[in-house]
Amino acid sequence: MSKIQKTIARQQQKIEEGQFYEAHQQLRVIASRYVKQENWDAAIDVLSSGAGLLLKAGQGGSGGDLCMFLLEVYNKAELKPDAANKAKLLELLRSFPPDEPTLKRFVGEMIGWSAKYGEYPAGDPELHHVAGTLYAEDDEPYDAERHLTLGTSDSPATLAQLEYTWYTSDETHTAALYAARAVFPYLLVGNVRSANKAFLLFTSKLSQSHPGLATQSVSSASSDIRIYPSLPLLNFLGLLLLALQRGRAELFKQLKAHYAAHLKELGGAWDEALAQTGEMYFGVKIPSQTNPLMDMMGSMLMGGGLGGAQKKQSRRVEAGSSTPVAGPAPALD
């Protein structure tokens, strides 16, 4: 047995005996020695193992503290977010007790590290996906939305399920409000493919759960769309996604005009998201003197409606774009 394995075994015994404070302090001291020696591998082994043992023992504060120390080591060692390094963090992330206050800080630091040393400016998609999934399971919808929007190709299914579950506690006619919480964020980060996937999954769940809901199918050479006569705003979202394939400004304007009365009933909640979508995909310029895009994203994903203001965004996503969700988020640079 190596020296590090013996160290971990001793601390594991202390934890099993309930000597949590002593184990936590000794693990910090030992890891600090390795950090001073720049023995990164040893420090990481001690911290990741110790943090895992404490978290599984229900010691969220002590375990979370070692998790934060571990990320300090990752940063000092300038480690890349490769599969092995991410695996250690994800295992710890899944071990956090529910409602542990340190969790959100750990997630934030983890994403920050992956953005600094990885290829994705908004943070590693896999880390976003796992964090978003855990937040969804813990009934933290706003945090879940924020991370799933920047996740992997699996994230739209998780986000669609989250929004649909949330929707089931509301009135049937509000379906579009919940579907939009998946559609617009994906569009605003340039991810058309995930916007379409989330919308399709949401509407499929809607049809399955409400077999009596009247629908009509409209087919074209390139796609099919389900129309809900009683849910005009849901139809608007579906037609908007269909219009993205052509990217014609006139088509976008006609669509907004046709649904103007229904959009007006939202009190402007979708106005800013639609303005940004219009500029990004249809070349319809946004008037100047507006606030940063991220402010709008924050409002939309942190509990506000699909409103808020945004910065004039000159980048246009070409018609039919389907930026892979695992790629850098083009609207966030």
C-alpha positions as a Markdown table, in Angstrom:
| # | Residue | x | y | z |
|---|---|---|---|---|
| 1 | Met | 0.0 | 0.0 | 0.0 |
| 2 | Ser | 1.4 | 3.4 | -1.0 |
| 3 | Lys | 1.9 | 6.3 | 1.4 |
| 4 | Ile | -1.1 | 8.1 | 0.0 |
| 5 | Gln | -3.3 | 5.1 | 0.2 |
| 6 | Lys | -2.3 | 4.6 | 3.9 |
| 7 | Thr | -3.1 | 8.3 | 4.6 |
| 8 | Ile | -6.5 | 8.0 | 3.0 |
| 9 | Ala | -7.2 | 4.7 | 4.9 |
| 10 | Arg | -6.4 | 6.4 | 8.2 |
| 11 | Gln | -8.7 | 9.3 | 7.5 |
| 12 | Gln | -11.4 | 6.9 | 6.3 |
| 13 | Gln | -11.2 | 5.1 | 9.7 |
| 14 | Lys | -11.6 | 8.5 | 11.5 |
| 15 | Ile | -14.6 | 9.3 | 9.4 |
| 16 | Glu | -16.2 | 6.0 | 10.1 |
| 17 | Glu | -15.7 | 6.6 | 13.8 |
| 18 | Gly | -17.4 | 10.0 | 13.5 |
| 19 | Gln | -14.2 | 12.0 | 13.9 |
| 20 | Phe | -15.2 | 14.3 | 11.1 |
| 21 | Tyr | -13.5 | 17.5 | 12.2 |
| 22 | Glu | -10.2 | 15.8 | 12.9 |
| 23 | Ala | -10.2 | 14.0 | 9.5 |
| 24 | His | -11.1 | 17.2 | 7.7 |
| 25 | Gln | -8.3 | 19.2 | 9.3 |
| 26 | Gln | -5.7 | 16.5 | 8.7 |
| 27 | Leu | -6.7 | 16.0 | 5.1 |
| 28 | Arg | -6.3 | 19.8 | 4.5 |
| 29 | Val | -2.9 | 19.8 | 6.2 |
| 30 | Ile | -1.6 | 16.8 | 4.2 |
| 31 | Ala | -2.9 | 18.2 | 0.9 |
| 32 | Ser | -1.3 | 21.6 | 1.6 |
| 33 | Arg | 2.1 | 19.9 | 2.0 |
| 34 | Tyr | 1.7 | 18.3 | -1.4 |
| 35 | Val | 0.6 | 21.6 | -2.9 |
| 36 | Lys | 3.7 | 23.3 | -1.6 |
| 37 | Gln | 5.8 | 20.5 | -3.2 |
| 38 | Glu | 3.8 | 21.0 | -6.4 |
| 39 | Asn | 3.0 | 17.3 | -6.1 |
| 40 | Trp | -0.4 | 17.9 | -7.8 |
| 41 | Asp | -1.3 | 14.2 | -8.3 |
| 42 | Ala | -0.8 | 13.4 | -4.6 |
| 43 | Ala | -2.8 | 16.5 | -3.5 |
| 44 | Ile | -5.6 | 15.6 | -5.9 |
| 45 | Asp | -5.8 | 12.0 | -4.7 |
| 46 | Val | -5.9 | 13.1 | -1.0 |
| 47 | Leu | -8.5 | 15.8 | -1.6 |
| 48 | Ser | -10.8 | 13.9 | -4.0 |
| 49 | Ser | -10.8 | 10.8 | -1.8 |
| 50 | Gly | -11.2 | 12.7 | 1.4 |
| 51 | Ala | -14.0 | 14.9 | 0.0 |
| 52 | Gly | -15.9 | 11.9 | -1.3 |
| 53 | Leu | -15.7 | 10.1 | 2.1 |
| 54 | Leu | -16.9 | 13.2 | 4.0 |
| 55 | Leu | -19.8 | 13.9 | 1.5 |
| 56 | Lys | -21.0 | 10.3 | 1.6 |
| 57 | Ala | -20.9 | 10.5 | 5.4 |
| 58 | Gly | -23.3 | 13.5 | 5.2 |
| 59 | Gln | -20.7 | 16.0 | 6.1 |
| 60 | Gly | -21.5 | 18.5 | 3.3 |
| 61 | Gly | -19.7 | 21.5 | 4.8 |
| 62 | Ser | -16.4 | 19.7 | 5.4 |
| 63 | Gly | -16.6 | 17.7 | 2.1 |
| 64 | Gly | -17.6 | 20.8 | 0.2 |
| 65 | Asp | -14.6 | 22.7 | 1.6 |
| 66 | Leu | -12.2 | 20.0 | 0.4 |
| 67 | Cys | -14.0 | 20.1 | -3.0 |
| 68 | Met | -13.2 | 23.8 | -3.2 |
| 69 | Phe | -9.6 | 23.1 | -2.2 |
| 70 | Leu | -9.5 | 20.5 | -5.0 |
| 71 | Leu | -10.5 | 23.1 | -7.6 |
| 72 | Glu | -7.8 | 25.4 | -6.3 |
| 73 | Val | -5.3 | 22.7 | -7.0 |
| 74 | Tyr | -6.8 | 22.1 | -10.5 |
| 75 | Asn | -6.3 | 25.8 | -11.2 |
| 76 | Lys | -2.8 | 26.0 | -9.7 |
| 77 | Ala | -1.8 | 22.9 | -11.7 |
| 78 | Glu | -3.5 | 24.4 | -14.8 |
| 79 | Leu | -5.2 | 21.1 | -15.5 |
| 80 | Lys | -7.3 | 20.7 | -18.7 |
| 81 | Pro | -10.9 | 19.5 | -18.3 |
| 82 | Asp | -10.2 | 16.1 | -19.8 |
| 83 | Ala | -12.2 | 13.0 | -19.1 |
| 84 | Ala | -10.2 | 11.9 | -16.0 |
| 85 | Asn | -10.2 | 15.3 | -14.4 |
| 86 | Lys | -13.9 | 15.9 | -15.0 |
| 87 | Ala | -14.7 | 12.4 | -13.7 |
| 88 | Lys | -13.4 | 13.2 | -10.3 |
| 89 | Leu | -15.4 | 16.4 | -10.1 |
| 90 | Leu | -18.6 | 14.8 | -11.4 |
| 91 | Glu | -18.3 | 11.9 | -8.9 |
| 92 | Leu | -18.0 | 14.5 | -6.1 |
| 93 | Leu | -20.9 | 16.6 | -7.5 |
| 94 | Arg | -23.2 | 13.6 | -7.4 |
| 95 | Ser | -22.2 | 12.9 | -3.8 |
| 96 | Phe | -23.3 | 16.2 | -2.3 |
| 97 | Pro | -26.1 | 15.9 | 0.2 |
| 98 | Pro | -29.4 | 17.7 | -0.8 |
| 99 | Asp | -29.6 | 21.4 | 0.1 |
| 100 | Glu | -25.9 | 21.7 | 0.9 |
| 101 | Pro | -25.1 | 25.4 | 0.5 |
| 102 | Thr | -21.5 | 24.7 | -0.8 |
| 103 | Leu | -22.9 | 22.9 | -3.9 |
| 104 | Lys | -23.7 | 26.0 | -5.9 |
| 105 | Arg | -20.3 | 27.5 | -5.2 |
| 106 | Phe | -18.6 | 24.3 | -6.2 |
| 107 | Val | -20.6 | 24.2 | -9.5 |
| 108 | Gly | -19.7 | 27.8 | -10.3 |
| 109 | Glu | -16.0 | 27.2 | -9.6 |
| 110 | Met | -16.0 | 24.0 | -11.5 |
| 111 | Ile | -17.6 | 25.6 | -14.6 |
| 112 | Gly | -15.2 | 28.6 | -14.3 |
| 113 | Trp | -12.2 | 26.2 | -14.2 |
| 114 | Ser | -13.4 | 24.4 | -17.3 |
| 115 | Ala | -14.0 | 27.6 | -19.2 |
| 116 | Lys | -10.5 | 28.9 | -18.3 |
| 117 | Tyr | -8.6 | 25.8 | -19.3 |
| 118 | Gly | -10.9 | 24.1 | -21.8 |
| 119 | Glu | -12.2 | 24.9 | -25.3 |
| 120 | Tyr | -15.7 | 26.1 | -24.4 |
| 121 | Pro | -15.9 | 29.8 | -23.4 |
| 122 | Ala | -19.1 | 29.2 | -21.4 |
| 123 | Gly | -17.8 | 26.1 | -19.6 |
| 124 | Asp | -17.7 | 22.4 | -20.4 |
| 125 | Pro | -21.0 | 21.1 | -21.7 |
| 126 | Glu | -20.8 | 17.8 | -19.8 |
| 127 | Leu | -20.3 | 19.6 | -16.5 |
| 128 | His | -23.2 | 21.9 | -17.4 |
| 129 | His | -25.4 | 18.9 | -18.2 |
| 130 | Val | -24.7 | 17.0 | -15.0 |
| 131 | Ala | -25.1 | 20.1 | -12.9 |
| 132 | Gly | -28.4 | 21.0 | -14.6 |
| 133 | Thr | -29.7 | 17.4 | -14.3 |
| 134 | Leu | -29.0 | 17.4 | -10.5 |
| 135 | Tyr | -30.6 | 20.8 | -10.1 |
| 136 | Ala | -33.7 | 19.5 | -12.0 |
| 137 | Glu | -33.8 | 16.5 | -9.6 |
| 138 | Asp | -33.5 | 18.8 | -6.6 |
| 139 | Asp | -36.4 | 20.9 | -7.8 |
| 140 | Glu | -34.2 | 23.9 | -8.6 |
| 141 | Pro | -35.7 | 24.8 | -12.0 |
| 142 | Tyr | -34.0 | 28.1 | -12.7 |
| 143 | Asp | -30.5 | 26.8 | -12.0 |
| 144 | Ala | -31.3 | 23.7 | -14.0 |
| 145 | Glu | -32.4 | 25.8 | -17.0 |
| 146 | Arg | -29.3 | 27.9 | -16.9 |
| 147 | His | -27.0 | 24.9 | -17.1 |
| 148 | Leu | -29.0 | 22.6 | -19.4 |
| 149 | Thr | -29.1 | 25.4 | -22.0 |
| 150 | Leu | -25.3 | 25.1 | -22.2 |
| 151 | Gly | -25.2 | 21.3 | -21.9 |
| 152 | Thr | -24.8 | 18.3 | -24.2 |
| 153 | Ser | -27.0 | 16.7 | -26.8 |
| 154 | Asp | -28.8 | 14.9 | -23.9 |
| 155 | Ser | -29.7 | 18.2 | -22.3 |
| 156 | Pro | -32.8 | 19.1 | -24.4 |
| 157 | Ala | -34.6 | 16.0 | -23.2 |
| 158 | Thr | -33.9 | 16.8 | -19.6 |
| 159 | Leu | -34.9 | 20.4 | -20.1 |
| 160 | Ala | -38.1 | 19.5 | -21.9 |
| 161 | Gln | -39.1 | 17.1 | -19.1 |
| 162 | Leu | -38.3 | 19.7 | -16.5 |
| 163 | Glu | -40.5 | 22.3 | -18.3 |
| 164 | Tyr | -43.3 | 19.9 | -18.9 |
| 165 | Thr | -43.4 | 18.7 | -15.3 |
| 166 | Trp | -43.5 | 22.3 | -14.2 |
| 167 | Tyr | -46.3 | 23.0 | -16.7 |
| 168 | Thr | -48.5 | 20.2 | -15.4 |
| 169 | Ser | -49.2 | 22.2 | -12.2 |
| 170 | Asp | -50.6 | 25.1 | -14.4 |
| 171 | Glu | -53.5 | 25.5 | -16.7 |
| 172 | Thr | -53.5 | 23.7 | -20.1 |
| 173 | His | -53.5 | 27.0 | -22.1 |
| 174 | Thr | -50.2 | 28.0 | -20.6 |
| 175 | Ala | -48.2 | 25.3 | -22.4 |
| 176 | Ala | -46.4 | 27.8 | -24.7 |
| 177 | Leu | -45.0 | 29.7 | -21.7 |
| 178 | Tyr | -43.2 | 26.6 | -20.5 |
| 179 | Ala | -42.1 | 25.4 | -23.9 |
| 180 | Ala | -40.6 | 28.9 | -24.5 |
| 181 | Arg | -38.4 | 28.5 | -21.5 |
| 182 | Ala | -36.5 | 25.8 | -23.4 |
| 183 | Val | -36.9 | 27.2 | -27.0 |
| 184 | Phe | -35.7 | 30.8 | -26.6 |
| 185 | Pro | -32.6 | 30.1 | -24.5 |
| 186 | Tyr | -31.4 | 27.5 | -27.0 |
| 187 | Leu | -32.0 | 29.9 | -29.8 |
| 188 | Leu | -30.2 | 32.7 | -28.0 |
| 189 | Val | -27.0 | 30.6 | -27.7 |
| 190 | Gly | -27.2 | 29.7 | -31.3 |
| 191 | Asn | -28.3 | 26.1 | -30.8 |
| 192 | Val | -31.2 | 25.6 | -33.3 |
| 193 | Arg | -31.0 | 21.8 | -33.1 |
| 194 | Ser | -31.6 | 21.7 | -29.4 |
| 195 | Ala | -34.4 | 24.2 | -29.6 |
| 196 | Asn | -36.2 | 22.0 | -32.1 |
| 197 | Lys | -35.5 | 18.9 | -30.1 |
| 198 | Ala | -36.8 | 20.4 | -26.8 |
| 199 | Phe | -39.9 | 21.7 | -28.6 |
| 200 | Leu | -40.7 | 18.4 | -30.2 |
| 201 | Leu | -40.3 | 16.5 | -26.9 |
| 202 | Phe | -42.4 | 19.0 | -25.0 |
| 203 | Thr | -45.2 | 18.9 | -27.6 |
| 204 | Ser | -45.1 | 15.1 | -27.8 |
| 205 | Lys | -45.5 | 14.9 | -24.0 |
| 206 | Leu | -48.4 | 17.3 | -24.3 |
| 207 | Ser | -50.2 | 15.2 | -27.0 |
| 208 | Gln | -49.6 | 12.0 | -25.0 |
| 209 | Ser | -50.9 | 13.5 | -21.8 |
| 210 | His | -53.9 | 15.2 | -23.4 |
| 211 | Pro | -55.3 | 12.8 | -26.0 |
| 212 | Gly | -58.4 | 14.8 | -26.3 |
| 213 | Leu | -56.5 | 18.0 | -27.3 |
| 214 | Ala | -57.4 | 18.9 | -30.9 |
| 215 | Thr | -54.4 | 18.9 | -33.3 |
| 216 | Gln | -53.8 | 19.3 | -37.0 |
| 217 | Ser | -50.7 | 18.2 | -38.9 |
| 218 | Val | -49.1 | 20.4 | -41.5 |
| 219 | Ser | -46.4 | 18.9 | -43.7 |
| 220 | Ser | -43.9 | 20.3 | -46.0 |
| 221 | Ala | -41.1 | 18.8 | -48.1 |
| 222 | Ser | -38.6 | 19.3 | -45.3 |
| 223 | Ser | -40.6 | 19.0 | -42.0 |
| 224 | Asp | -43.9 | 18.3 | -40.3 |
| 225 | Ile | -45.5 | 20.4 | -37.6 |
| 226 | Arg | -48.4 | 19.8 | -35.3 |
| 227 | Ile | -50.9 | 22.6 | -34.9 |
| 228 | Tyr | -53.0 | 23.1 | -31.8 |
| 229 | Pro | -56.1 | 25.2 | -32.6 |
| 230 | Ser | -56.6 | 26.0 | -28.9 |
| 231 | Leu | -53.0 | 26.9 | -28.2 |
| 232 | Pro | -52.0 | 29.7 | -30.6 |
| 233 | Leu | -48.8 | 30.7 | -28.9 |
| 234 | Leu | -47.5 | 27.1 | -29.0 |
| 235 | Asn | -48.2 | 27.2 | -32.7 |
| 236 | Phe | -46.3 | 30.4 | -33.0 |
| 237 | Leu | -43.2 | 28.8 | -31.4 |
| 238 | Gly | -43.5 | 25.8 | -33.8 |
| 239 | Leu | -43.8 | 28.1 | -36.9 |
| 240 | Leu | -41.0 | 30.3 | -35.7 |
| 241 | Leu | -38.7 | 27.2 | -35.6 |
| 242 | Leu | -39.9 | 26.3 | -39.0 |
| 243 | Ala | -39.2 | 29.8 | -40.3 |
| 244 | Leu | -35.6 | 29.6 | -39.1 |
| 245 | Gln | -35.0 | 27.1 | -42.0 |
| 246 | Arg | -35.5 | 29.9 | -44.5 |
| 247 | Gly | -34.2 | 32.9 | -42.5 |
| 248 | Arg | -36.3 | 35.4 | -44.4 |
| 249 | Ala | -37.0 | 38.7 | -42.6 |
| 250 | Glu | -40.3 | 39.1 | -44.3 |
| 251 | Leu | -41.5 | 35.7 | -43.1 |
| 252 | Phe | -40.5 | 36.5 | -39.5 |
| 253 | Lys | -42.4 | 39.8 | -39.6 |
| 254 | Gln | -45.5 | 38.2 | -41.1 |
| 255 | Leu | -45.4 | 35.6 | -38.4 |
| 256 | Lys | -45.2 | 38.2 | -35.7 |
| 257 | Ala | -48.0 | 40.2 | -37.3 |
| 258 | His | -50.3 | 37.2 | -37.6 |
| 259 | Tyr | -49.9 | 36.4 | -33.9 |
| 260 | Ala | -49.7 | 40.0 | -32.7 |
| 261 | Ala | -52.8 | 39.9 | -30.6 |
| 262 | His | -51.8 | 36.8 | -28.8 |
| 263 | Leu | -48.2 | 38.1 | -28.3 |
| 264 | Lys | -49.7 | 41.3 | -26.9 |
| 265 | Glu | -51.5 | 39.3 | -24.2 |
| 266 | Leu | -48.1 | 38.3 | -22.8 |
| 267 | Gly | -47.4 | 41.9 | -21.8 |
| 268 | Gly | -44.1 | 42.0 | -23.6 |
| 269 | Ala | -42.7 | 39.0 | -21.9 |
| 270 | Trp | -41.3 | 37.6 | -25.2 |
| 271 | Asp | -40.4 | 40.9 | -26.9 |
| 272 | Glu | -36.7 | 40.9 | -26.1 |
| 273 | Ala | -36.2 | 37.3 | -26.9 |
| 274 | Leu | -38.0 | 37.7 | -30.2 |
| 275 | Ala | -36.0 | 40.8 | -31.0 |
| 276 | Gln | -32.8 | 39.0 | -30.4 |
| 277 | Thr | -34.0 | 36.0 | -32.4 |
| 278 | Gly | -35.0 | 38.3 | -35.2 |
| 279 | Glu | -31.6 | 39.8 | -35.5 |
| 280 | Met | -29.6 | 36.6 | -35.1 |
| 281 | Tyr | -31.6 | 34.5 | -37.6 |
| 282 | Phe | -33.5 | 36.9 | -39.8 |
| 283 | Gly | -31.3 | 40.0 | -40.0 |
| 284 | Val | -33.9 | 42.2 | -38.4 |
| 285 | Lys | -31.9 | 44.8 | -36.5 |
| 286 | Ile | -32.6 | 45.6 | -32.9 |
| 287 | Pro | -32.9 | 49.3 | -32.0 |
| 288 | Ser | -29.8 | 50.6 | -30.2 |
| 289 | Gln | -29.6 | 51.7 | -26.5 |
| 290 | Thr | -30.5 | 48.3 | -25.0 |
| 291 | Asn | -28.8 | 46.3 | -22.2 |
| 292 | Pro | -26.4 | 43.3 | -22.5 |
| 293 | Leu | -27.7 | 40.1 | -23.8 |
| 294 | Met | -26.6 | 38.3 | -20.7 |
| 295 | Asp | -28.9 | 40.5 | -18.6 |
| 296 | Met | -31.8 | 39.2 | -20.6 |
| 297 | Met | -30.6 | 35.6 | -20.3 |
| 298 | Gly | -30.2 | 36.1 | -16.5 |
| 299 | Ser | -33.7 | 37.5 | -16.2 |
| 300 | Met | -35.1 | 34.7 | -18.3 |
| 301 | Leu | -33.3 | 31.8 | -16.7 |
| 302 | Met | -33.1 | 33.0 | -13.1 |
| 303 | Gly | -36.8 | 33.3 | -12.4 |
| 304 | Gly | -37.9 | 36.2 | -14.6 |
| 305 | Gly | -40.3 | 35.9 | -17.5 |
| 306 | Leu | -39.1 | 35.6 | -21.0 |
| 307 | Gly | -38.5 | 39.3 | -20.9 |
| 308 | Gly | -35.6 | 41.5 | -19.9 |
| 309 | Ala | -33.5 | 43.6 | -22.2 |
| 310 | Gln | -30.5 | 42.7 | -24.3 |
| 311 | Lys | -27.5 | 44.2 | -26.0 |
| 312 | Lys | -27.6 | 44.8 | -29.7 |
| 313 | Gln | -26.1 | 41.6 | -31.2 |
| 314 | Ser | -24.6 | 41.9 | -34.7 |
| 315 | Arg | -23.8 | 38.2 | -35.1 |
| 316 | Arg | -26.3 | 36.5 | -37.4 |
| 317 | Val | -26.9 | 32.8 | -37.4 |
| 318 | Glu | -27.4 | 31.5 | -40.9 |
| 319 | Ala | -30.8 | 30.1 | -41.8 |
| 320 | Gly | -31.0 | 26.5 | -41.1 |
| 321 | Ser | -28.2 | 26.7 | -38.6 |
| 322 | Ser | -27.9 | 23.8 | -36.1 |
| 323 | Thr | -24.9 | 24.7 | -34.1 |
| 324 | Pro | -23.9 | 21.5 | -32.1 |
| 325 | Val | -24.8 | 21.9 | -28.4 |
| 326 | Ala | -21.3 | 20.6 | -27.5 |
| 327 | Gly | -19.7 | 23.5 | -29.3 |
| 328 | Pro | -18.8 | 26.9 | -28.0 |
| 329 | Ala | -21.9 | 29.0 | -27.3 |
| 330 | Pro | -21.6 | 31.7 | -30.0 |
| 331 | Ala | -24.0 | 34.2 | -28.4 |
| 332 | Leu | -22.0 | 34.3 | -25.1 |
| 333 | Asp | -18.7 | 35.6 | -26.3 |
